[in-house]
Amino acid sequence: MRGDNLAGLWLLLILAGCASNTVSVPDNLKPASNESLKRVIAAKGVQIYECREGRWLFVAPEADLFDQQGNLIGRHYAGPHWESTGDGSKVIGKLTSRADAPVAGAIPWLLLSAKSVGGKGYFSDVTSIQRVATHGGIAPAGDCPKTGMQARVEYTADYYFYSAR
């Protein structure tokens, strides 16, 4: 099999493992009772860290977003923002709560409140976002060697988008 075919197969396997519609989350990560699940989106990308004062500090995420059929539908980046590549709609999130991931070496699961900061469309009515089913993405272990140096650590996650009922 050619390398690009293997990469495509790997991505489909990752996405098949992600983006399920059922996941058990701690109570502190549950959305408000007046919200309902709008969609589940799989993310594949990196968590960016920078060396500052001898420690790795989180800077920003950078990920592609995929629907349940594996189609690229958006991107996730600093803010944190989630933006649709189809209609340009986007939301910004604000951390509400977090919980350790049940998988060792994975970034925490999160609940974020969300508000639209773009036009009408795919993301414009989102009110909450959960980040769950995370794999990878944690800061490099140990001290960082040089101030200003960056590390890009691969991760995958499912993002559950909720809107008001």
TIDONU-326699 format. One line per 10 residues: number of its first residue (from 1); their letters; for each residue x, y, z of C-alpha. Coordinates in pm, 1 decimal, decimal comma. Example, Ala and Ser with C-alpha at 12.3 -4.5 7.8 and 13.67 -1.06 7.14 Angstrom:
// TIDONU-326699
1) AS) 1230,0/-450,0/780,0  1367,0/-106,0/714,0
END
This chain:
// TIDONU-326699
1) MRGDNLAGLW) 0,0/0,0/0,0  129,6/348,3/-80,8  209,8/589,4/206,0  -79,0/825,4/128,1  -323,1/531,5/126,4  -190,3/418,1/464,2  -226,7/769,8/601,8  -586,2/784,3/478,0  -665,4/445,5/628,5  -508,2/552,8/959,2
11) LLLILAGCAS) -720,9/868,7/965,7  -1039,8/671,6/899,4  -954,0/429,9/1181,8  -892,6/720,9/1419,4  -1221,2/881,1/1318,4  -1408,0/552,4/1354,0  -1279,5/527,4/1710,2  -1378,1/886,3/1773,8  -1705,8/1063,1/1709,4  -1936,7/813,5/1871,2
21) NTVSVPDNLK) -2262,8/951,4/2003,5  -2227,4/796,8/2347,4  -1959,9/861,5/2603,7  -1977,7/854,2/2980,4  -1864,9/1186,9/3123,6  -1826,3/1307,0/3481,8  -2118,3/1512,1/3615,9  -1914,8/1835,1/3611,0  -1878,2/1803,6/3231,9  -2246,1/1760,5/3152,8
31) PASNESLKRV) -2416,8/2043,1/2962,3  -2711,2/2236,0/3105,7  -3047,8/2058,7/3112,9  -3187,9/2306,8/2858,0  -2926,5/2205,5/2596,8  -2932,7/1917,1/2351,2  -2663,3/1752,3/2142,9  -2637,2/1911,6/1801,1  -2342,3/1720,5/1653,6  -2027,1/1524,1/1731,2
41) IAAKGVQIYE) -1708,8/1618,7/1549,4  -1373,2/1439,6/1553,9  -1053,9/1642,9/1572,7  -703,3/1547,4/1467,0  -418,9/1788,4/1516,0  -164,6/1918,2/1762,6  -149,0/2090,0/2097,8  122,8/2356,3/2080,1  348,4/2417,7/2379,0  624,4/2674,4/2427,2
51) CREGRWLFVA) 925,6/2664,9/2655,1  907,0/2949,9/2906,3  1116,4/2980,0/3219,6  1221,9/2616,4/3199,6  865,6/2477,2/3166,0  641,5/2373,3/2880,0  333,3/2599,8/2873,5  26,4/2547,8/2655,7  -7,2/2799,1/2370,9  -287,2/2683,4/2139,8
61) PEADLFDQQG) -456,4/2394,5/1963,4  -435,3/2345,9/1589,5  -662,1/2075,6/1447,0  -876,2/1973,9/1154,1  -1239,9/1886,4/1226,4  -1420,4/1594,7/1063,0  -1785,4/1493,3/1047,8  -1893,7/1134,5/1115,2  -1836,9/1040,7/750,3  -1473,9/1157,8/770,4
71) NLIGRHYAGP) -1527,0/1476,3/567,7  -1320,0/1781,1/661,9  -1571,4/2039,0/787,2  -1367,7/2290,2/984,4  -1072,8/2382,7/1196,2  -994,6/2441,0/1562,6  -739,4/2699,4/1669,8  -632,5/2953,0/1935,3  -904,1/3131,0/2126,1  -1018,7/2854,6/2140,3
81) HWESTGDGSK) -1218,9/2881,4/1817,1  -1404,8/2625,0/1608,4  -1468,4/2745,8/1253,5  -1663,5/2593,9/966,5  -1475,8/2575,5/636,4  -1812,0/2566,6/456,5  -1983,6/2882,7/575,0  -1725,7/3062,4/793,7  -1942,3/3046,7/1105,1  -1740,7/3014,9/1423,1
91) VIGKLTSRAD) -1766,1/3001,2/1798,4  -1527,3/3083,3/2077,8  -1516,8/2874,4/2393,3  -1460,9/2962,5/2757,3  -1356,6/2692,5/3003,9  -1632,6/2596,1/3246,8  -1500,6/2270,2/3390,7  -1237,2/2000,9/3338,1  -1166,6/1641,0/3432,5  -864,1/1417,3/3393,5
101) APVAGAIPWL) -882,9/1195,4/3087,5  -939,2/828,0/3169,6  -656,9/737,9/2927,0  -299,7/789,8/3050,1  -104,3/1049,1/2852,9  -413,4/1226,9/2720,3  -513,4/1590,4/2760,2  -804,9/1657,4/2998,4  -1169,6/1639,7/2907,8  -1341,0/1980,0/2911,2
111) LLSAKSVGGK) -1674,8/2156,5/2919,4  -1674,9/2501,3/2762,3  -1943,9/2762,7/2723,4  -1959,6/2889,5/2366,1  -2074,2/3197,7/2182,8  -2095,1/3277,9/1815,5  -1829,8/3517,9/1686,8  -1900,0/3472,3/1315,9  -2186,8/3467,6/1073,5  -2490,6/3240,5/1072,4
121) GYFSDVTSIQ) -2426,8/2879,4/989,3  -2295,3/2544,7/1108,3  -2165,4/2665,6/1446,7  -2370,2/2981,0/1510,2  -2623,8/2832,4/1756,1  -2372,8/2633,7/1966,9  -2397,1/2712,7/2339,5  -2166,1/2448,6/2494,6  -1882,6/2224,9/2382,7  -1744,3/1910,8/2544,4
131) RVATHGGIAP) -1396,7/1780,9/2461,2  -1390,2/1406,6/2533,8  -1228,5/1082,2/2413,1  -888,5/1249,3/2406,2  -568,2/1071,3/2306,6  -223,6/1230,4/2326,6  -162,5/1603,4/2337,0  4,6/1638,6/2676,6  310,8/1860,1/2721,9  651,0/1699,7/2671,9
141) AGDCPKTGMQ) 791,2/1541,1/2986,7  1072,5/1709,2/3177,5  1230,1/2048,0/3150,1  1235,0/2234,7/2824,0  1578,9/2304,8/2677,1  1547,3/2658,6/2538,4  1314,1/2953,8/2602,1  1092,5/3017,1/2300,3  1125,1/2663,3/2166,8  792,7/2509,4/2059,9
151) ARVEYTADYY) 666,7/2152,9/2071,7  373,6/2032,3/1861,4  219,5/1726,9/2025,3  -29,4/1519,9/1822,6  -375,7/1458,9/1966,7  -721,5/1340,7/1875,9  -1048,0/1421,6/2049,1  -1422,3/1424,7/2002,3  -1600,6/1757,3/2037,0  -1967,3/1741,9/2132,4
161) FYSAR) -2153,8/2057,1/2029,0  -2471,7/2150,4/2216,5  -2736,0/2413,7/2148,7  -3038,2/2541,3/2337,6  -3351,2/2328,3/2304,5
END
